Each structure stands twice: as C-alpha cells, then as structure tokens.
Amino acid sequence: MESFRGQGGIQMLLSAEQDAQQVISTARNKKMARLKQAKDEAEREVAQYRAHMEAQYQNKLSETNSGSYTQRLEDETKVKIQNLKESSERVSKDVVHMLLQYVASPRI
C-alpha cells in the first residue's frame, strides 16, 4: 500500500510541475504579448510625433516661401540698392576728382 502512496505522491508532484510549467508558459506568453503591444504603441507614438514635427516643418517652409516673405525681401533689396546708388552718386564726383589729381600730379 505504501508503494501506491509513494506513486500517488510522485503523480501529484508531476501534476504540480506540469501546472507550474503551464503557469510559467502562460506568464511568458502574456509578457511577450505585452512587450509586443508596448512596442506597437511606441511605434505609433513615434509615427504621430514624426508626423507632427513634419507638419510643423512644412508650415515653417510654407511661411518662408510665402509671397509676403518674398515681397518683403524684394522691398528690402530695392531699398538697399537705392541707398547704394544714392551713395555712389554723392561720392562719384569726389572720387573722379581725386583720381584725376593723382594721375595728373607730378611724382618725385
């Protein structure tokens, strides 16, 4: 009779070991599923962030390339060109006079 009890104890241990194996396997599967879910969520967040940043970048580009920006640059350029023309007109006579004096003066 004792041999039956010993065998029953072994059977109980084997059954408990199988149950433990199933619990461990289930836990591993759940862990892997959760890791995959977390990875998918992270990839979605990265994609959303990237799309958001790309939209901001495109907005900045469109603002930079807009007609108002171009018009402002053209206006500033015209003003600077006009200032340079006026400045050169003011000093051109003096520069010509200085050059003529330098060329015409005797050198020793």
FIZA-547410 format. One record per atom (N, C-alpha, C): residue in three letters; x, y, z; residue number from 1. Coordinates in nm, 2 decimals. Example, Ala and Ser with C-alpha at 12.3 -4.5 7.8 and 13.67 -1.06 7.14 Angstrom:
2
- r, c1, c2, c3, k
- ALA, 1.32, -0.57, 0.78, 1
- ALA, 1.23, -0.45, 0.78, 1
- ALA, 1.32, -0.33, 0.78, 1
- SER, 1.28, -0.22, 0.71, 2
- SER, 1.37, -0.11, 0.71, 2
- SER, 1.29, 0.00, 0.79, 2
This chain:
108
- r, c1, c2, c3, k
- MET, 0.08, -0.12, 0.00, 1
- MET, 0.00, 0.00, 0.00, 1
- MET, 0.09, 0.13, 0.00, 1
- GLU, 0.20, 0.11, 0.07, 2
- GLU, 0.29, 0.23, 0.07, 2
- GLU, 0.34, 0.26, -0.06, 2
- SER, 0.36, 0.17, -0.15, 3
- SER, 0.41, 0.19, -0.28, 3
- SER, 0.30, 0.27, -0.36, 3
- PHE, 0.18, 0.25, -0.33, 4
- PHE, 0.07, 0.33, -0.40, 4
- PHE, 0.08, 0.47, -0.36, 4
- ARG, 0.10, 0.49, -0.23, 5
- ARG, 0.10, 0.63, -0.18, 5
- ARG, 0.22, 0.70, -0.24, 5
- GLY, 0.34, 0.63, -0.24, 6
- GLY, 0.46, 0.69, -0.30, 6
- GLY, 0.44, 0.73, -0.45, 6
- GLN, 0.37, 0.64, -0.52, 7
- GLN, 0.34, 0.67, -0.66, 7
- GLN, 0.24, 0.78, -0.67, 7
- GLY, 0.14, 0.79, -0.58, 8
- GLY, 0.05, 0.90, -0.58, 8
- GLY, 0.11, 1.03, -0.55, 8
- GLY, 0.21, 1.03, -0.46, 9
- GLY, 0.29, 1.15, -0.43, 9
- GLY, 0.37, 1.20, -0.55, 9
- ILE, 0.43, 1.10, -0.62, 10
- ILE, 0.51, 1.13, -0.74, 10
- ILE, 0.41, 1.19, -0.85, 10
- GLN, 0.30, 1.13, -0.86, 11
- GLN, 0.20, 1.18, -0.96, 11
- GLN, 0.16, 1.32, -0.92, 11
- MET, 0.14, 1.34, -0.79, 12
- MET, 0.10, 1.48, -0.75, 12
- MET, 0.21, 1.58, -0.78, 12
- LEU, 0.33, 1.54, -0.76, 13
- LEU, 0.44, 1.63, -0.79, 13
- LEU, 0.46, 1.65, -0.94, 13
- LEU, 0.44, 1.55, -1.02, 14
- LEU, 0.44, 1.56, -1.16, 14
- LEU, 0.33, 1.65, -1.21, 14
- SER, 0.21, 1.63, -1.15, 15
- SER, 0.10, 1.72, -1.19, 15
- SER, 0.12, 1.86, -1.15, 15
- ALA, 0.18, 1.88, -1.03, 16
- ALA, 0.21, 2.02, -0.98, 16
- ALA, 0.31, 2.08, -1.07, 16
- GLU, 0.41, 2.00, -1.11, 17
- GLU, 0.52, 2.05, -1.20, 17
- GLU, 0.46, 2.09, -1.34, 17
- GLN, 0.37, 2.01, -1.39, 18
- GLN, 0.31, 2.05, -1.52, 18
- GLN, 0.22, 2.17, -1.50, 18
- ASP, 0.15, 2.18, -1.39, 19
- ASP, 0.07, 2.31, -1.37, 19
- ASP, 0.17, 2.43, -1.36, 19
- ALA, 0.28, 2.41, -1.29, 20
- ALA, 0.37, 2.52, -1.28, 20
- ALA, 0.43, 2.56, -1.42, 20
- GLN, 0.46, 2.46, -1.50, 21
- GLN, 0.51, 2.48, -1.63, 21
- GLN, 0.40, 2.56, -1.72, 21
- GLN, 0.28, 2.52, -1.70, 22
- GLN, 0.17, 2.59, -1.77, 22
- GLN, 0.16, 2.74, -1.72, 22
- VAL, 0.17, 2.76, -1.59, 23
- VAL, 0.16, 2.89, -1.54, 23
- VAL, 0.28, 2.98, -1.59, 23
- ILE, 0.40, 2.92, -1.59, 24
- ILE, 0.51, 2.99, -1.64, 24
- ILE, 0.50, 3.02, -1.79, 24
- SER, 0.45, 2.92, -1.86, 25
- SER, 0.43, 2.94, -2.01, 25
- SER, 0.33, 3.05, -2.04, 25
- THR, 0.22, 3.04, -1.96, 26
- THR, 0.12, 3.15, -1.98, 26
- THR, 0.17, 3.28, -1.94, 26
- ALA, 0.25, 3.29, -1.84, 27
- ALA, 0.31, 3.42, -1.80, 27
- ALA, 0.40, 3.47, -1.90, 27
- ARG, 0.49, 3.38, -1.96, 28
- ARG, 0.58, 3.42, -2.07, 28
- ARG, 0.50, 3.47, -2.19, 28
- ASN, 0.40, 3.40, -2.22, 29
- ASN, 0.32, 3.44, -2.34, 29
- ASN, 0.25, 3.58, -2.32, 29
- LYS, 0.20, 3.60, -2.20, 30
- LYS, 0.14, 3.73, -2.17, 30
- LYS, 0.25, 3.84, -2.17, 30
- LYS, 0.37, 3.81, -2.12, 31
- LYS, 0.47, 3.90, -2.11, 31
- LYS, 0.51, 3.94, -2.26, 31
- MET, 0.53, 3.84, -2.34, 32
- MET, 0.57, 3.86, -2.48, 32
- MET, 0.46, 3.94, -2.55, 32
- ALA, 0.33, 3.91, -2.53, 33
- ALA, 0.22, 3.98, -2.59, 33
- ALA, 0.22, 4.13, -2.54, 33
- ARG, 0.25, 4.15, -2.41, 34
- ARG, 0.25, 4.29, -2.36, 34
- ARG, 0.37, 4.37, -2.42, 34
- LEU, 0.49, 4.30, -2.43, 35
- LEU, 0.60, 4.37, -2.49, 35
- LEU, 0.57, 4.40, -2.64, 35
- LYS, 0.51, 4.31, -2.71, 36
- LYS, 0.47, 4.34, -2.85, 36
- LYS, 0.37, 4.46, -2.85, 36
- GLN, 0.28, 4.46, -2.76, 37
- GLN, 0.18, 4.57, -2.76, 37
- GLN, 0.25, 4.70, -2.72, 37
- ALA, 0.34, 4.70, -2.63, 38
- ALA, 0.41, 4.82, -2.59, 38
- ALA, 0.50, 4.87, -2.71, 38
- LYS, 0.56, 4.78, -2.78, 39
- LYS, 0.64, 4.81, -2.90, 39
- LYS, 0.55, 4.88, -3.00, 39
- ASP, 0.43, 4.82, -3.03, 40
- ASP, 0.34, 4.88, -3.13, 40
- ASP, 0.29, 5.01, -3.09, 40
- GLU, 0.26, 5.03, -2.96, 41
- GLU, 0.22, 5.16, -2.91, 41
- GLU, 0.33, 5.26, -2.92, 41
- ALA, 0.45, 5.22, -2.89, 42
- ALA, 0.57, 5.32, -2.90, 42
- ALA, 0.59, 5.35, -3.05, 42
- GLU, 0.58, 5.26, -3.14, 43
- GLU, 0.59, 5.29, -3.28, 43
- GLU, 0.48, 5.39, -3.33, 43
- ARG, 0.36, 5.37, -3.28, 44
- ARG, 0.25, 5.46, -3.32, 44
- ARG, 0.28, 5.60, -3.27, 44
- GLU, 0.33, 5.61, -3.14, 45
- GLU, 0.36, 5.74, -3.08, 45
- GLU, 0.47, 5.81, -3.16, 45
- VAL, 0.57, 5.73, -3.20, 46
- VAL, 0.68, 5.78, -3.28, 46
- VAL, 0.63, 5.83, -3.41, 46
- ALA, 0.55, 5.76, -3.47, 47
- ALA, 0.49, 5.80, -3.60, 47
- ALA, 0.41, 5.92, -3.59, 47
- GLN, 0.33, 5.93, -3.49, 48
- GLN, 0.25, 6.05, -3.46, 48
- GLN, 0.34, 6.17, -3.44, 48
- TYR, 0.44, 6.15, -3.36, 49
- TYR, 0.53, 6.26, -3.33, 49
- TYR, 0.60, 6.31, -3.45, 49
- ARG, 0.65, 6.21, -3.53, 50
- ARG, 0.72, 6.24, -3.66, 50
- ARG, 0.63, 6.32, -3.75, 50
- ALA, 0.50, 6.27, -3.76, 51
- ALA, 0.41, 6.34, -3.85, 51
- ALA, 0.38, 6.49, -3.80, 51
- HIS, 0.37, 6.50, -3.67, 52
- HIS, 0.35, 6.63, -3.61, 52
- HIS, 0.47, 6.73, -3.64, 52
- MET, 0.59, 6.67, -3.62, 53
- MET, 0.71, 6.75, -3.65, 53
- MET, 0.72, 6.79, -3.80, 53
- GLU, 0.69, 6.69, -3.88, 54
- GLU, 0.69, 6.71, -4.02, 54
- GLU, 0.59, 6.82, -4.06, 54
- ALA, 0.48, 6.82, -4.00, 55
- ALA, 0.37, 6.92, -4.03, 55
- ALA, 0.43, 7.06, -3.99, 55
- GLN, 0.49, 7.07, -3.87, 56
- GLN, 0.54, 7.20, -3.83, 56
- GLN, 0.65, 7.24, -3.92, 56
- TYR, 0.73, 7.15, -3.97, 57
- TYR, 0.84, 7.19, -4.06, 57
- TYR, 0.78, 7.24, -4.19, 57
- GLN, 0.68, 7.17, -4.24, 58
- GLN, 0.62, 7.21, -4.37, 58
- GLN, 0.55, 7.35, -4.35, 58
- ASN, 0.49, 7.37, -4.24, 59
- ASN, 0.43, 7.50, -4.21, 59
- ASN, 0.54, 7.61, -4.21, 59
- LYS, 0.65, 7.59, -4.15, 60
- LYS, 0.76, 7.68, -4.15, 60
- LYS, 0.81, 7.71, -4.29, 60
- LEU, 0.82, 7.60, -4.37, 61
- LEU, 0.87, 7.62, -4.51, 61
- LEU, 0.77, 7.70, -4.59, 61
- SER, 0.64, 7.67, -4.57, 62
- SER, 0.54, 7.75, -4.64, 62
- SER, 0.54, 7.89, -4.60, 62
- GLU, 0.56, 7.92, -4.47, 63
- GLU, 0.57, 8.06, -4.43, 63
- GLU, 0.69, 8.13, -4.49, 63
- THR, 0.80, 8.06, -4.50, 64
- THR, 0.92, 8.11, -4.55, 64
- THR, 0.91, 8.14, -4.70, 64
- ASN, 0.84, 8.05, -4.77, 65
- ASN, 0.82, 8.06, -4.91, 65
- ASN, 0.70, 8.14, -4.95, 65
- SER, 0.63, 8.19, -4.86, 66
- SER, 0.51, 8.26, -4.89, 66
- SER, 0.54, 8.39, -4.96, 66
- GLY, 0.44, 8.45, -5.03, 67
- GLY, 0.46, 8.57, -5.11, 67
- GLY, 0.50, 8.69, -5.02, 67
- SER, 0.44, 8.70, -4.90, 68
- SER, 0.47, 8.81, -4.81, 68
- SER, 0.62, 8.81, -4.78, 68
- TYR, 0.68, 8.70, -4.75, 69
- TYR, 0.82, 8.69, -4.72, 69
- TYR, 0.91, 8.73, -4.84, 69
- THR, 0.87, 8.68, -4.95, 70
- THR, 0.94, 8.71, -5.07, 70
- THR, 0.93, 8.86, -5.11, 70
- GLN, 0.81, 8.91, -5.09, 71
- GLN, 0.79, 9.05, -5.12, 71
- GLN, 0.87, 9.14, -5.03, 71
- ARG, 0.87, 9.10, -4.90, 72
- ARG, 0.95, 9.18, -4.80, 72
- ARG, 1.10, 9.18, -4.84, 72
- LEU, 1.15, 9.07, -4.88, 73
- LEU, 1.29, 9.06, -4.92, 73
- LEU, 1.31, 9.14, -5.04, 73
- GLU, 1.22, 9.14, -5.14, 74
- GLU, 1.24, 9.22, -5.26, 74
- GLU, 1.24, 9.37, -5.22, 74
- ASP, 1.15, 9.41, -5.14, 75
- ASP, 1.14, 9.55, -5.09, 75
- ASP, 1.27, 9.60, -5.02, 75
- GLU, 1.32, 9.51, -4.93, 76
- GLU, 1.44, 9.54, -4.86, 76
- GLU, 1.56, 9.55, -4.96, 76
- THR, 1.56, 9.47, -5.06, 77
- THR, 1.67, 9.47, -5.16, 77
- THR, 1.66, 9.60, -5.24, 77
- LYS, 1.54, 9.63, -5.28, 78
- LYS, 1.53, 9.76, -5.36, 78
- LYS, 1.57, 9.88, -5.28, 78
- VAL, 1.54, 9.88, -5.15, 79
- VAL, 1.58, 10.00, -5.07, 79
- VAL, 1.73, 10.00, -5.06, 79
- LYS, 1.80, 9.88, -5.04, 80
- LYS, 1.94, 9.88, -5.03, 80
- LYS, 2.01, 9.92, -5.16, 80
- ILE, 1.95, 9.88, -5.27, 81
- ILE, 2.01, 9.91, -5.40, 81
- ILE, 2.00, 10.07, -5.42, 81
- GLN, 1.88, 10.12, -5.38, 82
- GLN, 1.86, 10.26, -5.40, 82
- GLN, 1.96, 10.34, -5.31, 82
- ASN, 1.98, 10.30, -5.19, 83
- ASN, 2.08, 10.36, -5.10, 83
- ASN, 2.22, 10.36, -5.16, 83
- LEU, 2.25, 10.24, -5.21, 84
- LEU, 2.39, 10.23, -5.27, 84
- LEU, 2.40, 10.33, -5.39, 84
- LYS, 2.30, 10.34, -5.48, 85
- LYS, 2.30, 10.43, -5.59, 85
- LYS, 2.32, 10.57, -5.55, 85
- GLU, 2.24, 10.61, -5.45, 86
- GLU, 2.25, 10.75, -5.39, 86
- GLU, 2.38, 10.78, -5.34, 86
- SER, 2.44, 10.68, -5.26, 87
- SER, 2.57, 10.70, -5.20, 87
- SER, 2.68, 10.71, -5.31, 87
- SER, 2.67, 10.63, -5.41, 88
- SER, 2.77, 10.63, -5.52, 88
- SER, 2.76, 10.76, -5.60, 88
- GLU, 2.64, 10.81, -5.62, 89
- GLU, 2.62, 10.94, -5.69, 89
- GLU, 2.68, 11.05, -5.61, 89
- ARG, 2.67, 11.05, -5.48, 90
- ARG, 2.72, 11.16, -5.39, 90
- ARG, 2.87, 11.16, -5.40, 90
- VAL, 2.94, 11.05, -5.40, 91
- VAL, 3.08, 11.04, -5.39, 91
- VAL, 3.15, 11.03, -5.52, 91
- SER, 3.08, 11.00, -5.63, 92
- SER, 3.15, 10.97, -5.76, 92
- SER, 3.23, 11.09, -5.81, 92
- LYS, 3.17, 11.21, -5.79, 93
- LYS, 3.25, 11.33, -5.84, 93
- LYS, 3.37, 11.35, -5.76, 93
- ASP, 3.37, 11.33, -5.63, 94
- ASP, 3.49, 11.34, -5.55, 94
- ASP, 3.59, 11.23, -5.58, 94
- VAL, 3.55, 11.11, -5.61, 95
- VAL, 3.64, 11.00, -5.64, 95
- VAL, 3.71, 11.03, -5.78, 95
- VAL, 3.63, 11.08, -5.88, 96
- VAL, 3.68, 11.11, -6.01, 96
- VAL, 3.79, 11.22, -5.99, 96
- HIS, 3.75, 11.32, -5.92, 97
- HIS, 3.84, 11.44, -5.89, 97
- HIS, 3.97, 11.39, -5.83, 97
- MET, 3.96, 11.30, -5.73, 98
- MET, 4.08, 11.25, -5.66, 98
- MET, 4.17, 11.17, -5.75, 98
- LEU, 4.11, 11.09, -5.84, 99
- LEU, 4.18, 11.01, -5.93, 99
- LEU, 4.25, 11.10, -6.04, 99
- LEU, 4.18, 11.20, -6.08, 100
- LEU, 4.25, 11.29, -6.18, 100
- LEU, 4.36, 11.36, -6.12, 100
- GLN, 4.35, 11.40, -6.00, 101
- GLN, 4.46, 11.47, -5.93, 101
- GLN, 4.58, 11.38, -5.91, 101
- TYR, 4.55, 11.26, -5.88, 102
- TYR, 4.66, 11.16, -5.86, 102
- TYR, 4.73, 11.13, -5.98, 102
- VAL, 4.66, 11.11, -6.09, 103
- VAL, 4.72, 11.08, -6.22, 103
- VAL, 4.79, 11.20, -6.28, 103
- ALA, 4.73, 11.32, -6.26, 104
- ALA, 4.79, 11.45, -6.32, 104
- ALA, 4.90, 11.50, -6.23, 104
- SER, 4.91, 11.47, -6.11, 105
- SER, 5.02, 11.53, -6.03, 105
- SER, 5.15, 11.47, -6.06, 105
- PRO, 5.25, 11.56, -6.05, 106
- PRO, 5.39, 11.51, -6.08, 106
- PRO, 5.44, 11.42, -5.96, 106
- ARG, 5.51, 11.32, -6.00, 107
- ARG, 5.57, 11.23, -5.90, 107
- ARG, 5.72, 11.25, -5.89, 107
- ILE, 5.76, 11.25, -5.77, 108
- ILE, 5.90, 11.27, -5.75, 108
- ILE, 5.97, 11.14, -5.71, 108
